Amino acid sequence: MNTGRDNKSLDEQVKTRLLQISSLRTERRKKFQNEKRVIDLGENNPIKSPRPIEQLLLSLNEGIKNENQELKIQVLKELCYLTRNWKNDTITVDKIMDVTMTLRPLLQQTNLTFPEIKYSIHIFTNISALSEGLLNPLITGGILTIMGYYLKDSNSEIVSMVLSFFSNLIIESKELTTIVFQMGFIEIMTGINQQPMTSVALQNSYAWCFCNICRSVSKQYNIDFIRNIIPIQLLEKESSESAIADSCWGIYTISRNLQQFNLLVDSHVFELLFKLLRKKNTLIITPILKILEAYSYEDERYFNHFIKHDIFSYIKSIIASPQTKDSILKQCTFIASNLVVSESFKKLLINNGIVPMLIQKYIVLSDESKNNIKWMLINILVMADDQEVFFLCQMDQLFYIFADFDNRDDRLVQLYLSSLIKICCVGASLAQTGENVYVEKLVEAGTKRCVEVYINHHDPETSKMAAVVLRFFLDTESESSLDMESAY
């Protein structure tokens, strides 16, 4: 097969095509699960089937009237269990108002025992996890004011429970967020953040509340107040996994608002997050990589800031670890597939070994991760010079990746075929004995069968490109009579 005469002209003919379709893909939004939280008793609970709410409130009133401590505690426990497992079809505003009117006087007493406070707050926190239409009794009944009082308690366990209560309200609606903020909630959060959070329960509740605040206000223009409640101490120290992860999810949410980038830079948040990547903990790594995903298709200046903090070394370490889960590798491959569109980032990813490492890992990855690697290679080859093509083709796995293209994404298919042409042309220019080694390797890997599928593609341009690849490069058994000039 003689391709030498036409290689240069063909390269010129397809160059415009290669320039126009390198492709950035927006991040896949992660749907938050369990945005609200109810509280379990956290103890061996003998309650199997609590009594109806009406009976429980009668018993509680009796216990309060007769100062029967044992009865009060037992009823409050049952109410905790009931509100945690409340069936939607049994909940009414009237029932919640009855609970509110019964418990409010109890919480206003000054001589309450810790169990009475604990279980009462549990009950209202569980109620706060209900839908907004059922929450009005908490507002009209003055419960928010009472809970605000307990938010300033010296007992970290009480404070952590109250934070969960307000966290549920904040994520429910902008209206409830406004009501909570008007109580001076951010100022209280700032005060808590300025003190050491040694209790795991407090760490978890604070981080979750911070996360919900971020999600509630993320689209607002001015959220400078966030800098005062970012839980830096939880990111710096050995905090609970859950607290670190929720803090990272909160930061991810506001980082999607590019107007807040400088706020996060000034707070040195990114440096702390990248150091956390060393933990190799999926729960923590996932939201941090989501941040990188979000910035991987934005203006280069954002990711250049991350490069100053050696982000590629962290990513390379994650990819290299045999313990890294595929869900994490999927994120890493997605980030790489977008970044290589930038000439400077492409060179960094190739030179520091991330691109070669992903190519070598291809065979053991999930389908989605493999698809990301295909995008990465295509985006590299679209603008690659001959030397870069030569470098990639030194890895035999590359040819097997090109034989594994069974893709229905029209954009990717056209880029794939264009990239094959480029590989074959570079191979021809390097051929010294008349044999195109790259073509031989592509055919040996099974690429010809893959390209044949696209001959009958619904898009005429794609079909024509597939014909060019087959007739001029991969059909090694016969000469083609097709005029290459007319192929484009």
C-alpha positions as CSV (number, residue, x, y, z in Angstrom):
1,M,0.0,0.0,0.0
2,N,1.6,3.3,-1.1
3,T,0.7,6.2,1.1
4,G,3.9,8.3,1.0
5,R,2.8,10.6,-1.9
6,D,-0.4,11.6,-0.1
7,N,0.6,11.8,3.5
8,K,1.5,15.5,3.6
9,S,-1.6,16.6,1.6
10,L,-3.9,14.4,3.7
11,D,-2.5,15.9,6.9
12,E,-3.2,19.3,5.6
13,Q,-6.7,18.4,4.5
14,V,-7.7,17.0,7.8
15,K,-6.0,19.6,10.0
16,T,-9.0,21.9,10.1
17,R,-11.1,19.0,11.2
18,L,-8.7,18.1,14.0
19,L,-8.6,21.7,15.2
20,Q,-12.3,22.2,15.4
21,I,-13.4,19.3,17.6
22,S,-11.2,18.8,20.6
23,S,-13.9,18.5,23.3
24,L,-14.4,19.6,26.8
25,R,-17.1,17.9,28.8
26,T,-18.9,19.4,31.8
27,E,-18.7,17.5,35.1
28,R,-21.4,15.1,35.9
29,R,-23.4,16.6,38.8
30,K,-23.5,14.4,41.8
31,K,-26.9,14.3,43.3
32,F,-26.8,14.8,47.0
33,Q,-28.4,12.1,49.0
34,N,-29.8,12.3,52.5
35,E,-29.8,16.1,52.6
36,K,-31.6,16.0,55.9
37,R,-30.8,13.9,58.9
38,V,-32.8,12.4,61.7
39,I,-31.3,11.3,65.0
40,D,-31.2,7.8,66.3
41,L,-31.2,7.3,70.1
42,G,-27.8,5.7,69.8
43,E,-28.6,3.2,72.5
44,N,-30.3,-0.1,73.0
45,N,-33.9,0.9,72.4
46,P,-36.4,-1.6,73.8
47,I,-39.3,0.2,72.1
48,K,-40.7,-2.0,69.4
49,S,-44.0,-0.3,68.8
50,P,-44.6,3.1,70.3
51,R,-48.0,4.2,71.3
52,P,-50.0,6.6,69.2
53,I,-49.0,10.3,69.4
54,E,-52.2,11.3,71.3
55,Q,-51.5,8.7,74.1
56,L,-47.9,9.7,74.3
57,L,-48.7,13.4,74.7
58,L,-51.3,12.6,77.4
59,S,-48.7,10.6,79.3
60,L,-46.1,13.3,78.9
61,N,-48.4,15.9,80.3
62,E,-49.2,13.6,83.2
63,G,-45.4,13.2,83.9
64,I,-44.8,16.9,83.7
65,K,-47.8,17.7,86.0
66,N,-46.8,15.1,88.6
67,E,-43.0,15.7,88.2
68,N,-42.6,12.0,87.4
69,Q,-39.1,11.9,86.0
70,E,-39.2,8.3,85.0
71,L,-42.4,8.6,83.1
72,K,-41.2,11.8,81.3
73,I,-38.0,10.1,80.1
74,Q,-39.9,7.0,78.9
75,V,-42.4,9.0,76.9
76,L,-39.7,11.2,75.4
77,K,-37.8,8.1,74.3
78,E,-41.0,6.8,72.6
79,L,-41.5,10.2,70.9
80,C,-37.9,10.1,69.6
81,Y,-38.5,6.7,68.1
82,L,-41.9,7.7,66.7
83,T,-40.7,10.9,65.1
84,R,-37.7,9.1,63.6
85,N,-39.8,6.6,61.9
86,W,-42.9,8.7,61.3
87,K,-44.9,7.5,58.2
88,N,-45.7,10.2,55.8
89,D,-49.4,9.3,55.7
90,T,-49.7,9.7,59.5
91,I,-48.1,13.1,59.8
92,T,-50.2,16.2,60.0
93,V,-49.6,19.9,60.9
94,D,-52.0,19.5,63.9
95,K,-50.0,16.6,65.3
96,I,-46.8,18.5,65.0
97,M,-48.4,21.5,66.7
98,D,-49.6,19.3,69.5
99,V,-46.0,18.0,70.0
100,T,-44.7,21.6,69.9
101,M,-47.2,22.9,72.4
102,T,-46.5,20.1,74.8
103,L,-42.7,20.2,74.6
104,R,-42.2,24.0,74.5
105,P,-43.0,24.6,78.2
106,L,-40.8,21.7,79.1
107,L,-37.8,23.1,77.2
108,Q,-38.3,26.5,78.8
109,Q,-37.8,25.1,82.3
110,T,-34.5,26.0,83.9
111,N,-34.1,22.8,85.9
112,L,-34.2,20.2,83.2
113,T,-32.0,17.1,83.3
114,F,-29.7,16.3,80.5
115,P,-31.8,13.4,79.2
116,E,-34.9,15.6,79.1
117,I,-33.0,18.2,77.0
118,K,-31.4,15.6,74.8
119,Y,-34.6,13.7,74.0
120,S,-36.6,16.9,73.4
121,I,-34.0,18.2,71.0
122,H,-33.9,14.8,69.3
123,I,-37.7,15.0,68.7
124,F,-37.6,18.5,67.1
125,T,-34.6,17.6,65.0
126,N,-36.5,14.6,63.6
127,I,-39.5,16.8,62.9
128,S,-37.2,19.4,61.2
129,A,-36.4,16.7,58.6
130,L,-40.0,16.7,57.4
131,S,-41.1,18.7,54.4
132,E,-41.5,22.5,54.7
133,G,-45.3,22.4,54.6
134,L,-45.3,20.6,58.0
135,L,-42.7,22.9,59.7
136,N,-44.8,26.0,60.4
137,P,-45.6,24.9,64.0
138,L,-41.9,25.1,64.8
139,I,-41.8,28.7,63.7
140,T,-45.1,29.9,65.1
141,G,-44.6,27.9,68.3
142,G,-41.3,29.7,69.0
143,I,-39.2,26.5,68.8
144,L,-36.5,28.2,66.7
145,T,-35.9,30.8,69.4
146,I,-35.7,28.1,72.1
147,M,-33.3,26.0,70.0
148,G,-31.2,29.1,69.4
149,Y,-30.8,29.4,73.1
150,Y,-29.5,25.8,73.4
151,L,-27.2,26.4,70.5
152,K,-25.1,28.5,73.0
153,D,-25.0,25.7,75.6
154,S,-21.6,24.7,77.0
155,N,-22.4,21.0,76.4
156,S,-21.0,20.0,72.9
157,E,-23.5,17.1,72.6
158,I,-26.4,19.5,73.0
159,V,-24.9,22.0,70.5
160,S,-24.2,19.2,68.0
161,M,-27.9,18.1,68.1
162,V,-29.2,21.7,67.7
163,L,-26.9,22.2,64.7
164,S,-28.5,19.2,63.1
165,F,-31.9,20.8,63.7
166,F,-31.0,24.1,62.0
167,S,-29.1,22.2,59.3
168,N,-32.3,20.5,58.2
169,L,-34.2,23.8,58.1
170,I,-31.5,25.6,56.1
171,I,-31.5,23.0,53.3
172,E,-35.3,23.0,53.1
173,S,-35.9,26.4,51.5
174,K,-34.5,29.9,51.0
175,E,-37.3,31.3,53.2
176,L,-36.3,29.1,56.1
177,T,-32.6,29.9,55.5
178,T,-33.5,33.6,55.8
179,I,-35.4,33.1,59.0
180,V,-32.5,31.1,60.5
181,F,-29.9,33.7,59.4
182,Q,-31.9,36.5,60.9
183,M,-31.5,34.9,64.3
184,G,-27.8,35.6,64.1
185,F,-27.0,32.0,63.2
186,I,-23.9,32.7,61.1
187,E,-22.4,34.7,64.0
188,I,-23.0,31.7,66.3
189,M,-21.5,29.3,63.8
190,T,-18.5,31.7,63.6
191,G,-18.1,31.5,67.4
192,I,-18.2,27.7,67.3
193,N,-15.7,27.6,64.5
194,Q,-13.3,29.7,66.5
195,Q,-13.2,27.2,69.4
196,P,-11.5,23.8,69.3
197,M,-14.1,21.1,68.2
198,T,-12.8,18.1,70.0
199,S,-16.1,16.2,70.1
200,V,-16.7,13.9,67.1
201,A,-20.4,14.6,67.3
202,L,-19.8,18.3,67.2
203,Q,-17.3,18.0,64.3
204,N,-19.9,15.9,62.3
205,S,-22.8,18.2,63.0
206,Y,-20.8,21.4,62.3
207,A,-19.5,20.1,59.0
208,W,-22.9,18.9,57.9
209,C,-24.4,22.3,58.8
210,F,-21.6,24.1,56.9
211,C,-22.2,21.9,53.9
212,N,-26.0,22.6,53.9
213,I,-25.3,26.4,54.3
214,C,-23.0,26.2,51.3
215,R,-25.6,24.4,49.2
216,S,-28.3,26.9,50.2
217,V,-26.3,30.0,49.4
218,S,-24.0,28.8,46.6
219,K,-25.6,30.7,43.8
220,Q,-25.7,34.1,45.7
221,Y,-23.2,36.7,44.5
222,N,-21.9,37.9,47.8
223,I,-21.3,35.1,50.3
224,D,-18.1,36.5,51.9
225,F,-19.4,35.5,55.3
226,I,-18.6,31.9,54.4
227,R,-14.9,32.5,55.0
228,N,-15.7,32.8,58.8
229,I,-17.4,29.5,59.0
230,I,-15.1,27.3,56.7
231,P,-14.1,24.6,59.1
232,I,-10.3,25.0,58.6
233,Q,-9.5,23.2,61.8
234,L,-11.4,20.1,60.7
235,L,-9.3,20.1,57.5
236,E,-6.0,20.7,59.3
237,K,-6.3,18.2,62.1
238,E,-7.2,14.5,62.6
239,S,-10.9,15.0,62.5
240,S,-13.6,12.5,61.9
241,E,-13.8,11.1,58.3
242,S,-17.5,12.2,58.0
243,A,-16.7,15.7,59.2
244,I,-13.8,16.1,56.7
245,A,-15.9,14.7,53.8
246,D,-18.9,16.9,54.5
247,S,-16.6,20.0,54.8
248,C,-15.2,19.1,51.4
249,W,-18.6,18.7,49.9
250,G,-19.6,22.1,51.2
251,I,-16.4,23.7,49.6
252,Y,-17.2,21.8,46.4
253,T,-20.6,23.4,46.3
254,I,-19.4,27.0,46.6
255,S,-16.4,26.4,44.4
256,R,-18.8,25.9,41.5
257,N,-19.5,29.6,41.8
258,L,-16.4,31.0,40.2
259,Q,-16.9,34.3,41.9
260,Q,-15.9,32.6,45.2
261,F,-12.6,31.3,43.8
262,N,-10.5,34.1,45.4
263,L,-12.3,33.7,48.7
264,L,-11.2,30.1,48.8
265,V,-7.7,31.0,47.7
266,D,-7.4,33.7,50.4
267,S,-8.5,31.1,53.0
268,H,-5.8,28.7,51.8
269,V,-8.5,26.1,51.4
270,F,-7.1,24.4,48.3
271,E,-3.7,23.6,49.9
272,L,-5.4,21.9,52.8
273,L,-7.7,19.9,50.4
274,F,-4.8,18.7,48.3
275,K,-2.9,17.4,51.4
276,L,-6.0,15.4,52.3
277,L,-5.6,13.5,49.0
278,R,-2.7,11.7,50.7
279,K,-5.2,9.9,52.9
280,K,-6.3,7.7,50.0
281,N,-9.7,7.7,51.6
282,T,-12.5,7.4,49.0
283,L,-15.0,9.2,51.3
284,I,-12.7,12.3,51.4
285,I,-11.0,12.1,48.0
286,T,-14.3,12.0,46.1
287,P,-15.5,15.6,46.8
288,I,-12.0,17.0,46.4
289,L,-11.8,15.4,42.9
290,K,-15.2,16.8,42.2
291,I,-13.8,20.3,42.8
292,L,-11.0,19.5,40.3
293,E,-13.6,18.2,37.8
294,A,-15.5,21.4,38.0
295,Y,-12.4,23.5,37.3
296,S,-11.0,21.2,34.6
297,Y,-13.2,22.9,31.9
298,E,-13.0,26.4,33.2
299,D,-10.4,29.1,32.4
300,E,-6.8,27.8,32.7
301,R,-5.9,30.3,35.4
302,Y,-7.9,28.4,37.9
303,F,-6.2,25.1,37.4
304,N,-2.8,26.9,37.2
305,H,-3.3,27.8,40.8
306,F,-3.7,24.1,41.7
307,I,-0.5,23.3,39.7
308,K,1.4,25.7,41.9
309,H,0.5,23.4,44.8
310,D,1.7,20.3,42.9
311,I,-1.8,18.8,42.3
312,F,-0.5,16.5,39.5
313,S,1.8,14.7,41.9
314,Y,-1.2,14.0,44.2
315,I,-3.3,12.8,41.3
316,K,-0.5,10.6,40.0
317,S,-0.1,9.0,43.5
318,I,-3.8,8.2,43.6
319,I,-3.7,6.6,40.1
320,A,-0.6,4.6,41.0
321,S,-2.0,3.1,44.2
322,P,-3.4,-0.4,43.8
323,Q,-5.9,0.4,46.5
324,T,-7.6,3.2,44.6
325,K,-11.2,2.3,43.7
326,D,-12.5,2.6,40.2
327,S,-14.9,5.4,41.2
328,I,-11.9,7.5,42.0
329,L,-10.0,6.5,38.9
330,K,-13.1,7.5,36.9
331,Q,-12.8,11.0,38.3
332,C,-9.1,11.1,37.6
333,T,-9.6,10.0,34.0
334,F,-12.3,12.6,33.5
335,I,-10.1,15.4,34.8
336,A,-7.2,14.3,32.6
337,S,-9.5,14.0,29.5
338,N,-10.5,17.7,29.9
339,L,-7.1,19.1,30.9
340,V,-5.2,17.7,27.9
341,V,-7.2,20.1,25.6
342,S,-4.8,22.8,27.0
343,E,-1.4,22.6,25.4
344,S,0.5,23.4,28.6
345,F,-1.6,21.0,30.7
346,K,-1.2,18.3,28.1
347,K,2.6,18.5,28.2
348,L,2.6,18.4,32.0
349,L,0.3,15.3,32.1
350,I,2.4,13.5,29.6
351,N,5.8,14.5,31.1
352,N,4.9,13.6,34.6
353,G,3.7,10.2,33.6
354,I,-0.1,10.5,34.2
355,V,-1.1,9.9,30.6
356,P,1.2,6.8,30.2
357,M,0.0,5.4,33.5
358,L,-3.7,5.7,32.5
359,I,-3.0,4.1,29.1
360,Q,-1.3,1.1,30.9
361,K,-4.2,0.8,33.4
362,Y,-6.9,0.9,30.6
363,I,-7.5,-2.8,30.4
364,V,-8.5,-3.2,34.1
365,L,-10.8,-0.2,34.3
366,S,-14.6,0.2,34.2
367,D,-16.3,1.1,30.9
368,E,-16.8,4.7,32.0
369,S,-13.2,5.1,33.0
370,K,-12.2,3.6,29.7
371,N,-14.4,6.0,27.8
372,N,-12.7,8.9,29.7
373,I,-9.3,7.6,28.6
374,K,-10.5,7.5,25.0
375,W,-11.5,11.1,25.3
376,M,-8.2,11.9,26.8
377,L,-6.2,10.3,23.9
378,I,-8.5,11.8,21.3
379,N,-8.1,15.3,22.8
380,I,-4.3,14.8,22.8
381,L,-4.1,13.6,19.3
382,V,-6.3,16.3,17.9
383,M,-3.5,18.8,18.4
384,A,-0.5,16.5,18.8
385,D,2.7,17.1,16.8
386,D,4.5,14.1,15.2
387,Q,6.8,13.8,18.2
388,E,3.9,13.4,20.6
389,V,2.2,10.9,18.4
390,F,5.5,9.0,18.3
391,F,5.7,9.1,22.1
392,L,2.2,7.7,22.6
393,C,2.7,5.0,20.0
394,Q,5.7,3.5,21.9
395,M,3.0,2.0,24.2
396,D,1.5,-1.0,22.6
397,Q,-1.6,-0.7,24.8
398,L,-2.5,2.4,22.8
399,F,-3.3,0.3,19.7
400,Y,-5.6,-2.0,21.7
401,I,-7.4,1.0,23.0
402,F,-8.1,2.1,19.4
403,A,-9.3,-1.4,18.7
404,D,-11.8,-1.0,21.5
405,F,-13.9,1.8,20.1
406,D,-17.5,0.7,20.1
407,N,-18.9,4.1,20.7
408,R,-22.2,5.8,19.7
409,D,-21.1,9.4,20.5
410,D,-20.8,11.0,17.1
411,R,-18.3,13.6,18.3
412,L,-16.0,10.9,19.7
413,V,-16.3,8.7,16.6
414,Q,-15.2,11.5,14.2
415,L,-12.3,12.4,16.4
416,Y,-11.4,8.8,16.7
417,L,-11.2,8.3,12.9
418,S,-9.3,11.6,12.5
419,S,-6.8,10.4,15.2
420,L,-6.4,7.1,13.4
421,I,-5.5,9.0,10.2
422,K,-2.9,11.0,12.1
423,I,-1.3,8.0,13.7
424,C,-1.1,6.2,10.3
425,C,0.3,9.3,8.6
426,V,3.0,9.7,11.3
427,G,3.8,6.0,11.0
428,A,4.2,6.3,7.2
429,S,6.6,9.3,7.6
430,L,8.7,7.2,9.9
431,A,8.7,4.1,7.7
432,Q,12.1,3.3,6.4
433,T,11.5,-0.1,4.7
434,G,8.1,0.7,3.3
435,E,6.3,-0.9,6.1
436,N,4.1,1.2,8.3
437,V,4.7,-0.3,11.8
438,Y,1.8,1.7,13.3
439,V,-0.6,0.4,10.7
440,E,0.6,-3.2,11.4
441,K,0.0,-2.8,15.1
442,L,-3.4,-1.3,14.6
443,V,-4.4,-4.1,12.3
444,E,-2.9,-6.7,14.7
445,A,-4.9,-5.2,17.6
446,G,-8.2,-5.5,15.7
447,T,-8.8,-1.9,14.8
448,K,-9.9,-2.7,11.3
449,R,-13.0,-4.6,12.6
450,C,-13.8,-1.6,14.7
451,V,-13.6,0.9,11.8
452,E,-15.7,-1.3,9.6
453,V,-18.6,-0.8,11.9
454,Y,-18.6,3.0,11.0
455,I,-18.7,2.4,7.2
456,N,-22.5,2.3,7.5
457,H,-22.7,5.1,10.0
458,H,-25.8,7.3,9.8
459,D,-23.7,10.4,9.4
460,P,-22.3,10.6,5.8
461,E,-19.2,12.4,6.9
462,T,-18.4,9.8,9.5
463,S,-19.0,7.0,6.9
464,K,-16.6,8.7,4.5
465,M,-13.9,9.1,7.1
466,A,-14.2,5.4,8.0
467,A,-13.8,4.5,4.3
468,V,-10.6,6.6,4.0
469,V,-9.1,4.9,7.1
470,L,-9.9,1.5,5.7
471,R,-9.0,1.9,2.1
472,F,-5.8,3.9,2.5
473,F,-4.4,2.5,5.7
474,L,-5.9,-0.6,7.3
475,D,-6.7,-2.5,4.1
476,T,-3.2,-3.9,3.8
477,E,-4.2,-6.6,1.3
478,S,-5.0,-4.5,-1.7
479,E,-4.4,-1.1,-3.3
480,S,-7.3,1.3,-3.3
481,S,-8.5,3.1,-6.4
482,L,-10.2,5.8,-4.3
483,D,-8.9,9.3,-5.0
484,M,-7.7,10.7,-1.6
485,E,-8.2,14.3,-2.7
486,S,-11.9,13.6,-3.3
487,A,-12.3,11.8,0.0
488,Y,-12.5,15.2,1.7
